[in-house]
Amino acid sequence: MGKQTRVLLTAAVLCMAMGSVACSLDIESTLALADGSSMEIEVPAGSGNVSIAALEGGTVMNIDVGIGLFDVLFGSFEGDVSVGELLFASDGFSIFGIPTDELCVIPDPSDPGGGTFSANLKKSTATFDVQINTRALVGNPVLAGVIPDGFAFPFDLQSTLPLSLFDMLGLLTGSGSLEVTQELDQDLTVSVLGTTLPIHIGGTIALGSTDAFPTSPLLDSCIAIVSQ
């Protein structure tokens, strides 16, 4: 039995000694968008009129993982994921020929979304299945006046990544790291003055663990827009 397994097993036994079938560990993970994360925005969808917009920002996710004796012995862990802080920003695109200026993606205040996390240490893999419900606000005051609440801009994060026993131990103790990559391929709609505009979003986002939430002038602009 390796050292990492003994540590996890000891934690599970201590839980049972305290009368618990399993311990619930709440892991807070701050993830930043990596360089190269970008969107291919086609407006209107199917027109072939594609613009590329780099993405920056990050999110804070909370993973509630249950750990018990059998979880350690069989190397299988499951948990629930909730979305906390999130801010993505880009230079945007044009709607009916009007530039959006900053495009600021924030959690939907009524339902920020969530999902599940599962790990199979025998296969050294982990899977995220998280629906991130977000809205996009625009910086252009003309457009913001007609779409003050922005428009729905959800991310369906379904990604499988390598995760060893050592990685899992680091994750459970708060010292581990995650790297999640997701391809974007979705259709959105923007309603402006009674007209519906279909938009297709493609591209790739990559999220990686970071010690602090990212900052930049563009993100500062979005913080100001969101706070209005």
PyMOL commands that set and color helices and strands:
alter all, ss='L'
color gray80, all
select helices_A, chain A and resi 3-17+69-74+141-146+165-173+217-226
alter helices_A, ss='H'
color red, helices_A
select strands_A, chain A and resi 22-33+38-42+50-54+56-68+76-90+94-95+98-99+103-107+113-120+125-132+134-138+151-152+155-162+179-192+195-209
alter strands_A, ss='S'
color yellow, strands_A
deselect
rebuild
show_as cartoon
